[in-house]
Every structure is written in structure tokens, then in C-alpha cells.
Amino acid sequence: MKNTPQMTDRRALIRNRTRADHDKGMFLQEAALEEVQDRLTLVNKAFTKVAIVSAFPDLWRRLAPQADIISDEDVLELAQGTYDLVVHAMCLHWANDPVGQIIQCRRALKADGFFLSVSFGGQTLHELRASLAEAEAKITGGLSPRVAPMGEIRDLGAILQRAGLALPVADAAPLKVTYETPWHLMRDLRSMGEANALAGRLRRPTGRQLLMRAVDVYIDAFMEDGRIPATFELIFLSGWAPDSSQPQPLRPGSATTRLADALGADETPLKD
């Protein structure tokens, strides 16, 4: 049996994360943590058994000090039917099998347990993507994988239903960060542990000519008021482990009240 192609080079990803600057490179992780905290305050439920899937356990333990912190391996160390809350924290965009990750989280939930994920979405770093692609196409005549292919919100939202979660919700929070130069952005990506860890990446250093051309393209296309913008899109996915206590849709044709009566409106029959 052939091995399934892997998007992420796990060894490179761990190396990048190990080199992350925990003092200066965690600002997007912290922004995601604050958003998750805010969203959980809106959920009318007390969580007593929590698991957090994260590459940065010290930071995410702030969410729930007694939580089980789980590494984002392909196979998650989550016991089935154990938790009333599972949070997948800022690592789904590196998953070789995002659907499988969410299915594993759903199976780890008790009935009526809550799943919440935050990860980077498809609009993330679109400026850098475009600049690198244009520069490489002009210099080498081709393209190589340089930024992870992060999912769009519509596709990621569909995963929730495929994973068997009830009452699924997907929404996005785009963040704009500005930098003095593209070099400062690239340095920040290394500090975040988010440098290129794609399995299909070139295994030699990017040439200075290509980088200089990408920087020029970035500045020409995107600079505003003397600074260059970088988009980071946070996508939030949530859903519940199915339970009989949850609202259920009515069977087709089972309504007992006309919509016009409920709205207090006149009903005008359509002509044949």
C-alpha cells in the first residue's frame, strides 16, 4: 500500500517551533487565545474536563490551568468520550488531515461536549504569497511551495458536518499587521514558529535575487503610508457532540402554523 502524501514535514515544523521566540513571537497566539476566551464566556455551560491541542502549551494553559495539553500529532492522544471541551489551538493549518483531526476531537467529547478550533485561514499572508509567486515566476519560470495552503472558511466549515458535529458554526476574524519592510515580516514569521515546513519545499536556501525581487514586488503592490501590511485570518470552527437534549429540526411538512400568520402578513397566492 502506498503511503499517503504528506503536506507537512513534521521534523521541520518541530524545528521551527523550537526556534520560536516566546517573548516576541507569540502575539498572534495571544490574540487567538483572547478570542477563544471571549467565545467561551458566551457558551452557557460549565466545562470541567478540558483538552487543548497546541504546540505552545505554556501559553494555552492560561485558558484552563487543569487542562490536558495534547500535541498536534497526526494521531491525537485523546481518550474517547472523556472531555466536555476540546480546543484545537492554532495548529490545524499544519495538519496533514484536518478532517481526521476534528473527527478525533469529536470522538473525545462526551455527549453535548463542545469543540472549538482556531487556526489560520486562506487569506493569511496573501500579500506575501502573491509577491513570492510573481518574483519566482519571473526569475525561474516556475513556482515552489513556500506558504502553507490554508483552507478557506467555506471548506473548513463543511468539515464540521463531515466530522459529525451538531450545530456547526464557522466564522473569521481578519487581522492586519503592518511592518517597516517585508524583511521584518519574514523575521516575525520565524519568531512565531510559522516558517516554511512544507514537505514539498525546496531543500536549499532561497536565492538572494529572488528574495530581493519579492521584496520589491511587495513594496510596489502593497505599501501604504510607508509601511507594508500583512493579513492574518483567524478562522474559528465550533460544534457540539450530538445529544438528544439539543434542538432538532422539524420533519418536512410537520408545521402547524402558516408563516404568513406568524408574521401577521397578508398572503397573496401566486398565479398559475
Accessible surface in RSA format (square Angstrom, percent):
REM  Atomic radii and reference values for relative SASA: ProtOr
REM  Chains: A
REM  Algorithm: Lee & Richards
REM  Probe-radius: 1.40
REM  Slices: 20
REM RES _ NUM      All-atoms   Total-Side   Main-Chain    Non-polar    All polar
REM                ABS   REL    ABS   REL    ABS   REL    ABS   REL    ABS   REL
RES MET A   1   237.89 123.2 151.12 100.0  86.77 206.6 125.05 106.3 112.84 149.5
RES LYS A   2   192.72  94.0 170.41 104.6  22.31  53.1 119.19 107.3  73.53  78.3
RES ASN A   3   143.72  99.1 119.69 115.7  24.03  57.9  33.11  79.7 110.61 106.9
RES THR A   4   102.76  73.1  90.04  91.3  12.71  30.3  57.98  77.9  44.78  67.7
RES PRO A   5   122.94  89.6  98.78  90.0  24.16  87.8 110.16  90.9  12.79  79.5
RES GLN A   6    86.06  48.1  68.48  50.0  17.57  41.8  42.08  89.6  43.97  33.4
RES MET A   7    54.37  28.2  40.77  27.0  13.59  32.4  36.21  30.8  18.16  24.1
RES THR A   8     7.43   5.3   2.55   2.6   4.88  11.6   2.55   3.4   4.88   7.4
RES ASP A   9    29.07  20.4  23.50  23.4   5.57  13.2   9.88  23.3  19.19  19.1
RES ARG A  10    66.82  28.1  63.11  32.2   3.71   8.8  52.14  71.3  14.68   8.9
RES ARG A  11   201.20  84.5 192.63  98.2   8.58  20.4  73.61 100.6 127.59  77.3
RES ALA A  12     0.84   0.8   0.45   0.7   0.40   0.9   0.53   0.7   0.31   0.8
RES LEU A  13     0.72   0.4   0.72   0.5   0.00   0.0   0.72   0.5   0.00   0.0
RES ILE A  14    82.65  47.0  82.27  61.3   0.38   0.9  82.64  59.5   0.00   0.0
RES ARG A  15    94.96  39.9  89.23  45.5   5.73  13.6  41.66  56.9  53.29  32.3
RES ASN A  16    12.79   8.8  10.03   9.7   2.76   6.6   3.48   8.4   9.31   9.0
RES ARG A  17    24.81  10.4  21.61  11.0   3.20   7.6  12.96  17.7  11.85   7.2
RES THR A  18   107.33  76.3  79.03  80.1  28.30  67.4  71.81  96.4  35.52  53.7
RES ARG A  19   170.83  71.7 142.57  72.7  28.26  67.3  57.74  78.9 113.09  68.5
RES ALA A  20     9.54   8.8   0.00   0.0   9.54  21.7   0.00   0.0   9.54  25.3
RES ASP A  21    48.87  34.2  42.32  42.1   6.54  15.5  18.14  42.7  30.73  30.6
RES HIS A  22   108.07  59.1  87.59  60.9  20.48  52.4  60.71  62.6  47.36  55.1
RES ASP A  23   139.36  97.6 102.63 102.1  36.74  86.9  26.44  62.2 112.92 112.6
RES LYS A  24   158.86  77.5 141.97  87.1  16.89  40.2  91.68  82.5  67.18  71.6
RES GLY A  25     0.73   0.9   0.00   N/A   0.73   0.9   0.00   0.0   0.73   1.6
RES MET A  26     6.23   3.2   5.16   3.4   1.07   2.5   4.78   4.1   1.45   1.9
RES PHE A  27    71.29  35.7  63.94  39.6   7.35  19.1  64.79  39.3   6.51  18.6
RES LEU A  28     6.10   3.4   6.09   4.4   0.01   0.0   6.09   4.3   0.01   0.0
RES GLN A  29    10.59   5.9  10.42   7.6   0.17   0.4   5.70  12.1   4.89   3.7
RES GLU A  30    62.58  35.9  62.12  47.0   0.46   1.1  10.71  20.7  51.87  42.4
RES ALA A  31    31.56  29.0  25.78  39.8   5.78  13.1  29.71  41.8   1.85   4.9
RES ALA A  32     0.00   0.0   0.00   0.0   0.00   0.0   0.00   0.0   0.00   0.0
RES LEU A  33     4.93   2.7   4.93   3.5   0.00   0.0   4.93   3.5   0.00   0.0
RES GLU A  34   107.23  61.6 106.61  80.7   0.63   1.5  30.43  58.9  76.80  62.7
RES GLU A  35    60.43  34.7  60.18  45.5   0.24   0.6  11.01  21.3  49.42  40.3
RES VAL A  36     0.03   0.0   0.03   0.0   0.00   0.0   0.03   0.0   0.00   0.0
RES GLN A  37    64.65  36.2  61.95  45.3   2.70   6.4  21.91  46.6  42.75  32.4
RES ASP A  38    89.14  62.4  87.69  87.3   1.44   3.4  23.06  54.3  66.08  65.9
RES ARG A  39    59.62  25.0  57.19  29.2   2.43   5.8  24.24  33.1  35.38  21.4
RES LEU A  40    24.97  13.9  18.60  13.3   6.37  16.0  18.60  13.1   6.37  17.1
RES THR A  41   110.92  78.9  74.71  75.7  36.21  86.3  73.90  99.3  37.02  56.0
RES LEU A  42   151.88  84.6 119.92  85.8  31.95  80.3 124.49  87.4  27.39  73.7
RES VAL A  43    29.24  19.2  17.41  15.8  11.82  28.5  21.40  18.6   7.84  21.3
RES ASN A  44   158.26 109.1 125.65 121.4  32.61  78.5  40.05  96.4 118.22 114.3
RES LYS A  45    72.16  35.2  47.46  29.1  24.70  58.8  23.70  21.3  48.46  51.6
RES ALA A  46    85.56  78.7  61.50  94.9  24.06  54.7  69.57  98.0  15.99  42.4
RES PHE A  47    44.99  22.5  16.28  10.1  28.70  74.7  16.28   9.9  28.70  82.1
RES THR A  48   117.49  83.6  81.33  82.5  36.16  86.2  72.87  97.9  44.62  67.5
RES LYS A  49    78.67  38.4  78.07  47.9   0.60   1.4  38.11  34.3  40.56  43.2
RES VAL A  50    14.97   9.9  10.69   9.7   4.28  10.3  10.69   9.3   4.28  11.6
RES ALA A  51     0.00   0.0   0.00   0.0   0.00   0.0   0.00   0.0   0.00   0.0
RES ILE A  52     0.00   0.0   0.00   0.0   0.00   0.0   0.00   0.0   0.00   0.0
RES VAL A  53     0.00   0.0   0.00   0.0   0.00   0.0   0.00   0.0   0.00   0.0
RES SER A  54     4.22   3.6   0.36   0.5   3.86   8.9   0.00   0.0   4.22   5.9
RES ALA A  55    28.44  26.1   3.73   5.8  24.70  56.2  11.07  15.6  17.37  46.0
RES PHE A  56     9.36   4.7   8.12   5.0   1.24   3.2   9.36   5.7   0.00   0.0
RES PRO A  57    55.51  40.5  55.51  50.6   0.00   0.0  55.51  45.8   0.00   0.0
RES ASP A  58   120.99  84.8 105.88 105.4  15.11  35.7  33.84  79.7  87.15  86.9
RES LEU A  59    12.77   7.1   9.04   6.5   3.73   9.4  11.39   8.0   1.38   3.7
RES TRP A  60     0.00   0.0   0.00   0.0   0.00   0.0   0.00   0.0   0.00   0.0
RES ARG A  61    94.72  39.8  93.72  47.8   1.00   2.4  38.85  53.1  55.87  33.9
RES ARG A  62   139.54  58.6 114.53  58.4  25.01  59.6  54.52  74.5  85.02  51.5
RES LEU A  63    29.11  16.2   5.53   4.0  23.58  59.3   5.55   3.9  23.57  63.4
RES ALA A  64    19.89  18.3  17.48  27.0   2.41   5.5  19.89  28.0   0.00   0.0
RES PRO A  65    91.21  66.5  82.31  75.0   8.90  32.4  82.32  68.0   8.90  55.3
RES GLN A  66   168.54  94.2 142.48 104.1  26.06  62.0  68.25 145.3 100.29  76.1
RES ALA A  67     7.37   6.8   0.00   0.0   7.37  16.8   1.44   2.0   5.93  15.7
RES ASP A  68    50.30  35.2  45.45  45.2   4.86  11.5  14.16  33.3  36.15  36.0
RES ILE A  69    38.75  22.0   9.46   7.1  29.28  70.6   9.46   6.8  29.28  79.5
RES ILE A  70    17.28   9.8  15.51  11.6   1.77   4.3  17.28  12.4   0.00   0.0
RES SER A  71    56.85  48.0  45.90  61.3  10.95  25.2  38.18  81.3  18.67  26.2
RES ASP A  72    12.60   8.8   6.04   6.0   6.56  15.5   1.77   4.2  10.82  10.8
RES GLU A  73    74.24  42.6  74.24  56.2   0.00   0.0  26.70  51.6  47.54  38.8
RES ASP A  74    81.52  57.1  68.83  68.5  12.69  30.0  31.79  74.8  49.73  49.6
RES VAL A  75   117.88  77.6 111.20 100.7   6.68  16.1 111.20  96.6   6.68  18.1
RES LEU A  76     9.91   5.5   0.00   0.0   9.91  24.9   0.05   0.0   9.87  26.6
RES GLU A  77   147.30  84.6 126.95  96.0  20.35  48.4  51.41  99.4  95.89  78.3
RES LEU A  78    22.95  12.8   1.93   1.4  21.02  52.8   2.98   2.1  19.98  53.8
RES ALA A  79    60.81  55.9  46.74  72.1  14.07  32.0  56.92  80.2   3.89  10.3
RES GLN A  80   137.38  76.8 113.19  82.7  24.18  57.6  34.75  74.0 102.63  77.8
RES GLY A  81    43.54  53.7   0.00   N/A  43.54  53.7  21.97  60.3  21.57  48.3
RES THR A  82    37.21  26.5  31.33  31.8   5.89  14.0  27.44  36.9   9.78  14.8
RES TYR A  83    10.10   4.7  10.10   5.7   0.00   0.0   0.00   0.0  10.10  12.5
RES ASP A  84    14.70  10.3  14.70  14.6   0.00   0.0   6.24  14.7   8.46   8.4
RES LEU A  85     4.44   2.5   4.44   3.2   0.00   0.0   4.44   3.1   0.00   0.0
RES VAL A  86     0.00   0.0   0.00   0.0   0.00   0.0   0.00   0.0   0.00   0.0
RES VAL A  87     0.00   0.0   0.00   0.0   0.00   0.0   0.00   0.0   0.00   0.0
RES HIS A  88     0.35   0.2   0.35   0.2   0.00   0.0   0.35   0.4   0.00   0.0
RES ALA A  89     1.53   1.4   0.00   0.0   1.53   3.5   0.00   0.0   1.53   4.1
RES MET A  90     4.75   2.5   0.86   0.6   3.88   9.2   0.86   0.7   3.88   5.1
RES CYS A  91     1.02   0.8   0.12   0.1   0.89   2.1   0.12   0.3   0.89   1.0
RES LEU A  92     3.52   2.0   1.97   1.4   1.55   3.9   1.97   1.4   1.55   4.2
RES HIS A  93    14.99   8.2   0.42   0.3  14.58  37.3  10.52  10.8   4.48   5.2
RES TRP A  94    10.86   4.4   5.73   2.8   5.13  12.0   5.75   3.1   5.12   8.3
RES ALA A  95    15.91  14.6   3.53   5.5  12.38  28.2  12.47  17.6   3.44   9.1
RES ASN A  96    43.23  29.8  15.17  14.7  28.06  67.6   6.86  16.5  36.37  35.2
RES ASP A  97    81.40  57.0  77.59  77.2   3.80   9.0  33.57  79.0  47.82  47.7
RES PRO A  98    40.77  29.7  40.77  37.2   0.00   0.0  40.77  33.7   0.00   0.0
RES VAL A  99    25.77  17.0  25.77  23.3   0.00   0.0  25.77  22.4   0.00   0.0
RES GLY A 100    14.13  17.4   0.00   N/A  14.13  17.4  13.80  37.9   0.33   0.7
RES GLN A 101     6.55   3.7   6.25   4.6   0.30   0.7   1.24   2.6   5.31   4.0
RES ILE A 102     0.00   0.0   0.00   0.0   0.00   0.0   0.00   0.0   0.00   0.0
RES ILE A 103    40.18  22.9  40.18  29.9   0.00   0.0  40.18  28.9   0.00   0.0
RES GLN A 104    43.47  24.3  39.15  28.6   4.32  10.3  26.82  57.1  16.65  12.6
RES CYS A 105     0.00   0.0   0.00   0.0   0.00   0.0   0.00   0.0   0.00   0.0
RES ARG A 106    67.19  28.2  64.78  33.0   2.41   5.7   5.02   6.9  62.17  37.7
RES ARG A 107   123.41  51.8 113.14  57.7  10.26  24.4  20.46  28.0 102.95  62.4
RES ALA A 108     0.71   0.7   0.48   0.7   0.23   0.5   0.59   0.8   0.12   0.3
RES LEU A 109    10.03   5.6   0.00   0.0  10.03  25.2   0.00   0.0  10.03  27.0
RES LYS A 110    88.85  43.3  84.67  52.0   4.17   9.9  52.29  47.1  36.56  38.9
RES ALA A 111    68.92  63.4  41.98  64.8  26.94  61.3  45.50  64.1  23.42  62.0
RES ASP A 112    37.27  26.1  37.15  37.0   0.12   0.3   7.50  17.6  29.77  29.7
RES GLY A 113     0.00   0.0   0.00   N/A   0.00   0.0   0.00   0.0   0.00   0.0
RES PHE A 114    13.91   7.0  13.91   8.6   0.00   0.0  13.91   8.4   0.00   0.0
RES PHE A 115     0.02   0.0   0.02   0.0   0.00   0.0   0.02   0.0   0.00   0.0
RES LEU A 116     3.86   2.2   3.86   2.8   0.00   0.0   3.86   2.7   0.00   0.0
RES SER A 117     0.11   0.1   0.11   0.1   0.00   0.0   0.00   0.0   0.11   0.2
RES VAL A 118     0.04   0.0   0.00   0.0   0.04   0.1   0.00   0.0   0.04   0.1
RES SER A 119     1.72   1.5   1.72   2.3   0.00   0.0   0.00   0.0   1.72   2.4
RES PHE A 120     6.79   3.4   5.60   3.5   1.20   3.1   5.60   3.4   1.20   3.4
RES GLY A 121     0.00   0.0   0.00   N/A   0.00   0.0   0.00   0.0   0.00   0.0
RES GLY A 122    12.14  15.0   0.00   N/A  12.14  15.0   1.17   3.2  10.97  24.6
RES GLN A 123    81.47  45.6  81.47  59.5   0.00   0.0  25.93  55.2  55.54  42.1
RES THR A 124     0.79   0.6   0.79   0.8   0.00   0.0   0.79   1.1   0.00   0.0
RES LEU A 125     9.13   5.1   9.03   6.5   0.09   0.2   9.13   6.4   0.00   0.0
RES HIS A 126    66.59  36.4  64.47  44.8   2.12   5.4  41.76  43.0  24.83  28.9
RES GLU A 127     1.14   0.7   1.14   0.9   0.00   0.0   0.94   1.8   0.20   0.2
RES LEU A 128     7.54   4.2   7.54   5.4   0.00   0.0   7.54   5.3   0.00   0.0
RES ARG A 129    66.05  27.7  60.92  31.1   5.12  12.2  50.01  68.3  16.04   9.7
RES ALA A 130    51.23  47.1  39.36  60.7  11.87  27.0  47.98  67.6   3.25   8.6
RES SER A 131     0.30   0.3   0.08   0.1   0.22   0.5   0.30   0.6   0.01   0.0
RES LEU A 132    17.74   9.9  17.62  12.6   0.12   0.3  17.74  12.5   0.00   0.0
RES ALA A 133    37.58  34.5  33.52  51.7   4.06   9.2  36.62  51.6   0.95   2.5
RES GLU A 134    73.18  42.0  65.58  49.6   7.60  18.1  26.02  50.3  47.16  38.5
RES ALA A 135     0.00   0.0   0.00   0.0   0.00   0.0   0.00   0.0   0.00   0.0
RES GLU A 136     8.00   4.6   8.00   6.1   0.00   0.0   0.00   0.0   8.00   6.5
RES ALA A 137    47.50  43.7  37.47  57.8  10.03  22.8  37.80  53.2   9.70  25.7
RES LYS A 138   123.87  60.4  87.09  53.4  36.77  87.6  62.92  56.6  60.95  64.9
RES ILE A 139    57.59  32.8  25.13  18.7  32.47  78.3  29.80  21.5  27.79  75.4
RES THR A 140    85.86  61.1  47.50  48.2  38.36  91.4  53.92  72.4  31.94  48.3
RES GLY A 141    67.71  83.5   0.00   N/A  67.71  83.5  30.77  84.4  36.94  82.7
RES GLY A 142    32.65  40.3   0.00   N/A  32.65  40.3  32.63  89.5   0.02   0.1
RES LEU A 143   123.46  68.8  85.76  61.4  37.70  94.8  86.61  60.8  36.85  99.2
RES SER A 144    22.26  18.8   9.08  12.1  13.18  30.4  11.63  24.8  10.63  14.9
RES PRO A 145    62.39  45.5  50.05  45.6  12.34  44.8  60.87  50.3   1.52   9.5
RES ARG A 146    41.46  17.4  28.29  14.4  13.17  31.4  12.05  16.5  29.42  17.8
RES VAL A 147    25.40  16.7   9.84   8.9  15.56  37.5  13.35  11.6  12.05  32.7
RES ALA A 148     3.05   2.8   0.48   0.7   2.57   5.8   0.48   0.7   2.57   6.8
RES PRO A 149    88.98  64.8  66.08  60.2  22.89  83.2  71.91  59.4  17.06 106.0
RES MET A 150    22.23  11.5   8.08   5.4  14.15  33.7   9.79   8.3  12.44  16.5
RES GLY A 151    26.53  32.7   0.00   N/A  26.53  32.7  18.65  51.2   7.88  17.6
RES GLU A 152    78.39  45.0  77.86  58.9   0.53   1.3  42.34  81.9  36.05  29.4
RES ILE A 153    59.19  33.7  57.93  43.2   1.26   3.0  57.93  41.7   1.26   3.4
RES ARG A 154   206.37  86.6 193.84  98.8  12.54  29.8  78.43 107.2 127.94  77.5
RES ASP A 155    87.76  61.5  82.37  82.0   5.39  12.8  26.26  61.8  61.50  61.3
RES LEU A 156    13.53   7.5  13.53   9.7   0.00   0.0  13.53   9.5   0.00   0.0
RES GLY A 157    15.90  19.6   0.00   N/A  15.90  19.6  11.24  30.8   4.66  10.4
RES ALA A 158    51.03  46.9  43.54  67.2   7.49  17.0  48.40  68.2   2.64   7.0
RES ILE A 159    14.82   8.4  14.82  11.0   0.00   0.0  14.82  10.7   0.00   0.0
RES LEU A 160     0.69   0.4   0.69   0.5   0.00   0.0   0.69   0.5   0.00   0.0
RES GLN A 161   126.53  70.8 109.06  79.7  17.47  41.6  27.72  59.0  98.81  74.9
RES ARG A 162   167.81  70.5 135.43  69.0  32.38  77.1  53.11  72.6 114.70  69.5
RES ALA A 163     0.29   0.3   0.00   0.0   0.29   0.7   0.29   0.4   0.00   0.0
RES GLY A 164    32.15  39.6   0.00   N/A  32.15  39.6  27.74  76.1   4.41   9.9
RES LEU A 165     8.46   4.7   0.00   0.0   8.46  21.3   0.43   0.3   8.03  21.6
RES ALA A 166    26.79  24.6  18.45  28.5   8.34  19.0  26.78  37.7   0.01   0.0
RES LEU A 167    84.28  46.9  68.81  49.2  15.46  38.9  76.63  53.8   7.64  20.6
RES PRO A 168    50.24  36.6  29.86  27.2  20.38  74.1  30.28  25.0  19.96 124.0
RES VAL A 169    85.09  56.0  78.74  71.3   6.35  15.3  84.68  73.6   0.41   1.1
RES ALA A 170    36.27  33.3   9.91  15.3  26.36  60.0   9.91  13.9  26.36  69.8
RES ASP A 171    47.62  33.4  45.40  45.2   2.23   5.3  33.39  78.6  14.24  14.2
RES ALA A 172    39.30  36.1  13.76  21.2  25.54  58.1  13.76  19.4  25.54  67.6
RES ALA A 173    19.02  17.5  16.20  25.0   2.82   6.4  19.02  26.8   0.00   0.0
RES PRO A 174    95.31  69.5  76.13  69.4  19.18  69.7  76.23  62.9  19.08 118.6
RES LEU A 175    55.77  31.1  53.59  38.3   2.18   5.5  55.77  39.2   0.00   0.0
RES LYS A 176   134.23  65.5 101.39  62.2  32.84  78.2  80.63  72.6  53.60  57.1
RES VAL A 177    33.57  22.1  30.10  27.3   3.46   8.3  33.57  29.2   0.00   0.0
RES THR A 178    69.58  49.5  57.21  58.0  12.37  29.5  39.28  52.8  30.30  45.8
RES TYR A 179    16.87   7.9  16.21   9.2   0.66   1.7  16.87  12.7   0.00   0.0
RES GLU A 180   104.17  59.8  99.45  75.2   4.71  11.2  26.12  50.5  78.05  63.7
RES THR A 181    34.89  24.8  34.89  35.4   0.00   0.0  34.33  46.1   0.56   0.8
RES PRO A 182     0.28   0.2   0.28   0.3   0.00   0.0   0.28   0.2   0.00   0.0
RES TRP A 183    91.77  36.8  87.54  42.4   4.24  10.0  72.37  38.6  19.40  31.5
RES HIS A 184    56.19  30.7  53.35  37.1   2.84   7.3  35.72  36.8  20.47  23.8
RES LEU A 185     0.00   0.0   0.00   0.0   0.00   0.0   0.00   0.0   0.00   0.0
RES MET A 186    28.48  14.7  26.56  17.6   1.92   4.6  13.32  11.3  15.15  20.1
RES ARG A 187   134.89  56.6 134.69  68.7   0.20   0.5  48.23  65.9  86.66  52.5
RES ASP A 188    28.60  20.0  28.60  28.5   0.00   0.0   1.21   2.8  27.39  27.3
RES LEU A 189    16.75   9.3  16.75  12.0   0.00   0.0  16.75  11.8   0.00   0.0
RES ARG A 190   138.98  58.4 133.82  68.2   5.15  12.3  58.74  80.3  80.23  48.6
RES SER A 191    21.57  18.2  18.39  24.5   3.18   7.3   3.23   6.9  18.34  25.7
RES MET A 192     6.84   3.5   5.80   3.8   1.04   2.5   4.87   4.1   1.97   2.6
RES GLY A 193     1.56   1.9   0.00   N/A   1.56   1.9   0.19   0.5   1.37   3.1
RES GLU A 194    27.88  16.0  15.77  11.9  12.11  28.8   7.58  14.7  20.30  16.6
RES ALA A 195    27.07  24.9  22.03  34.0   5.04  11.5  27.07  38.1   0.00   0.0
RES ASN A 196    47.10  32.5  30.88  29.8  16.22  39.1  24.31  58.5  22.79  22.0
RES ALA A 197     0.00   0.0   0.00   0.0   0.00   0.0   0.00   0.0   0.00   0.0
RES LEU A 198     7.47   4.2   7.47   5.3   0.00   0.0   7.47   5.2   0.00   0.0
RES ALA A 199    33.58  30.9  22.43  34.6  11.15  25.4  22.61  31.8  10.96  29.0
RES GLY A 200    51.54  63.6   0.00   N/A  51.54  63.6  33.36  91.5  18.17  40.7
RES ARG A 201    36.00  15.1  28.86  14.7   7.15  17.0   6.55   8.9  29.46  17.9
RES LEU A 202    70.51  39.3  55.24  39.5  15.26  38.4  57.79  40.6  12.71  34.2
RES ARG A 203   159.23  66.9 116.80  59.5  42.42 101.0  69.82  95.4  89.40  54.2
RES ARG A 204   163.09  68.5 150.90  76.9  12.19  29.0  58.63  80.1 104.46  63.3
RES PRO A 205   126.82  92.4 104.19  95.0  22.63  82.3 116.31  96.0  10.51  65.3
RES THR A 206    44.80  31.9  22.51  22.8  22.30  53.1  10.78  14.5  34.02  51.4
RES GLY A 207    44.48  54.8   0.00   N/A  44.48  54.8  36.41  99.9   8.07  18.1
RES ARG A 208   171.36  71.9 161.49  82.3   9.87  23.5  68.88  94.1 102.48  62.1
RES GLN A 209   131.22  73.4 120.09  87.8  11.13  26.5  48.02 102.2  83.20  63.1
RES LEU A 210    11.98   6.7  11.22   8.0   0.76   1.9  11.22   7.9   0.76   2.0
RES LEU A 211    40.86  22.8  40.86  29.2   0.00   0.0  40.86  28.7   0.00   0.0
RES MET A 212    76.60  39.7  76.60  50.7   0.00   0.0  75.95  64.6   0.65   0.9
RES ARG A 213    88.99  37.4  86.61  44.1   2.38   5.7  19.21  26.3  69.78  42.3
RES ALA A 214     1.29   1.2   0.93   1.4   0.36   0.8   1.09   1.5   0.20   0.5
RES VAL A 215     8.47   5.6   8.15   7.4   0.32   0.8   8.47   7.4   0.00   0.0
RES ASP A 216    72.02  50.4  70.26  69.9   1.76   4.2  18.11  42.6  53.91  53.8
RES VAL A 217    16.72  11.0  14.11  12.8   2.61   6.3  16.35  14.2   0.37   1.0
RES TYR A 218     1.13   0.5   1.13   0.6   0.00   0.0   0.99   0.7   0.14   0.2
RES ILE A 219    55.08  31.3  51.38  38.3   3.70   8.9  51.38  37.0   3.70  10.0
RES ASP A 220   125.09  87.6  88.08  87.7  37.00  87.5  32.86  77.3  92.23  92.0
RES ALA A 221    66.62  61.3  28.22  43.5  38.41  87.4  38.26  53.9  28.37  75.1
RES PHE A 222    49.78  24.9  44.52  27.6   5.25  13.7  49.64  30.1   0.14   0.4
RES MET A 223    71.73  37.1  46.35  30.7  25.38  60.4  22.95  19.5  48.78  64.6
RES GLU A 224   118.64  68.1 108.05  81.7  10.59  25.2  38.05  73.6  80.59  65.8
RES ASP A 225   152.34 106.7 108.65 108.1  43.69 103.3  44.97 105.8 107.37 107.1
RES GLY A 226    50.90  62.8   0.00   N/A  50.90  62.8  29.87  82.0  21.03  47.1
RES ARG A 227   105.44  44.3 104.17  53.1   1.26   3.0  44.16  60.4  61.28  37.1
RES ILE A 228     0.00   0.0   0.00   0.0   0.00   0.0   0.00   0.0   0.00   0.0
RES PRO A 229    12.07   8.8  12.04  11.0   0.03   0.1  12.04   9.9   0.03   0.2
RES ALA A 230     0.00   0.0   0.00   0.0   0.00   0.0   0.00   0.0   0.00   0.0
RES THR A 231     7.42   5.3   7.42   7.5   0.00   0.0   7.11   9.5   0.31   0.5
RES PHE A 232     1.40   0.7   1.40   0.9   0.00   0.0   1.40   0.8   0.00   0.0
RES GLU A 233    15.81   9.1  15.81  12.0   0.00   0.0   0.20   0.4  15.61  12.7
RES LEU A 234     0.81   0.5   0.81   0.6   0.00   0.0   0.81   0.6   0.00   0.0
RES ILE A 235     0.13   0.1   0.00   0.0   0.13   0.3   0.00   0.0   0.13   0.4
RES PHE A 236     2.11   1.1   1.49   0.9   0.62   1.6   1.75   1.1   0.36   1.0
RES LEU A 237     0.30   0.2   0.24   0.2   0.06   0.2   0.30   0.2   0.00   0.0
RES SER A 238    17.18  14.5  17.08  22.8   0.10   0.2   3.63   7.7  13.55  19.0
RES GLY A 239     0.34   0.4   0.00   N/A   0.34   0.4   0.34   0.9   0.00   0.0
RES TRP A 240    43.87  17.6  43.87  21.2   0.00   0.0  28.09  15.0  15.78  25.6
RES ALA A 241     5.85   5.4   5.85   9.0   0.00   0.0   5.85   8.2   0.00   0.0
RES PRO A 242    77.41  56.4  65.33  59.6  12.08  43.9  65.67  54.2  11.74  73.0
RES ASP A 243    40.67  28.5  28.69  28.6  11.99  28.3   8.87  20.9  31.80  31.7
RES SER A 244   113.08  95.6  79.10 105.6  33.98  78.3  56.30 119.9  56.77  79.5
RES SER A 245    87.69  74.1  48.99  65.4  38.70  89.1  52.50 111.8  35.19  49.3
RES GLN A 246    15.03   8.4   8.58   6.3   6.45  15.4   8.70  18.5   6.33   4.8
RES PRO A 247   105.42  76.8  84.26  76.8  21.16  76.9  96.98  80.1   8.44  52.5
RES GLN A 248   121.75  68.1  95.28  69.6  26.46  63.0  50.85 108.2  70.89  53.8
RES PRO A 249   123.13  89.7  94.85  86.5  28.28 102.8 106.62  88.0  16.51 102.6
RES LEU A 250   143.25  79.8 119.97  85.8  23.28  58.5 122.00  85.7  21.25  57.2
RES ARG A 251   185.43  77.9 177.40  90.4   8.03  19.1  72.32  98.8 113.11  68.6
RES PRO A 252   140.33 102.3 106.94  97.5  33.39 121.4 118.97  98.2  21.36 132.7
RES GLY A 253    86.78 107.0   0.00   N/A  86.78 107.0  42.43 116.4  44.35  99.3
RES SER A 254    37.44  31.6  13.66  18.2  23.78  54.8  24.03  51.2  13.41  18.8
RES ALA A 255    79.15  72.8  49.75  76.8  29.40  66.9  53.50  75.3  25.65  68.0
RES THR A 256   138.71  98.7  95.87  97.2  42.83 102.1  77.89 104.6  60.81  91.9
RES THR A 257    89.35  63.6  67.75  68.7  21.60  51.5  45.96  61.7  43.40  65.6
RES ARG A 258   123.90  52.0 115.66  59.0   8.24  19.6  72.86  99.6  51.04  30.9
RES LEU A 259   133.05  74.1 121.54  87.0  11.51  28.9 125.19  87.9   7.86  21.2
RES ALA A 260    15.64  14.4   9.34  14.4   6.30  14.3  12.45  17.5   3.19   8.4
RES ASP A 261    81.16  56.9  57.38  57.1  23.78  56.2  23.62  55.6  57.54  57.4
RES ALA A 262    74.29  68.3  33.97  52.4  40.33  91.7  43.69  61.5  30.61  81.1
RES LEU A 263   125.67  70.0  93.95  67.2  31.71  79.7  99.22  69.7  26.44  71.2
RES GLY A 264    73.54  90.7   0.00   N/A  73.54  90.7  37.98 104.2  35.57  79.7
RES ALA A 265    56.14  51.6  38.07  58.8  18.07  41.1  44.84  63.1  11.30  29.9
RES ASP A 266   144.42 101.2 116.45 115.9  27.97  66.1  35.13  82.7 109.29 109.0
RES GLU A 267   110.19  63.3  80.44  60.9  29.75  70.8  29.93  57.9  80.26  65.5
RES THR A 268   113.18  80.5  94.15  95.4  19.03  45.4  66.77  89.7  46.41  70.2
RES PRO A 269   115.13  83.9  94.84  86.5  20.29  73.8 104.17  86.0  10.96  68.1
RES LEU A 270   168.08  93.6 144.00 103.0  24.08  60.5 145.67 102.3  22.41  60.3
RES LYS A 271   199.79  97.5 168.03 103.1  31.76  75.6 117.84 106.1  81.95  87.3
RES ASP A 272   194.09 136.0 121.08 120.5  73.02 172.7  73.42 172.8 120.67 120.3
END  Absolute sums over single chains surface
CHAIN  1 A    15421.2      12123.9       3297.3       8454.1       6967.1
END  Absolute sums over all chains
TOTAL         15421.2      12123.9       3297.3       8454.1       6967.1
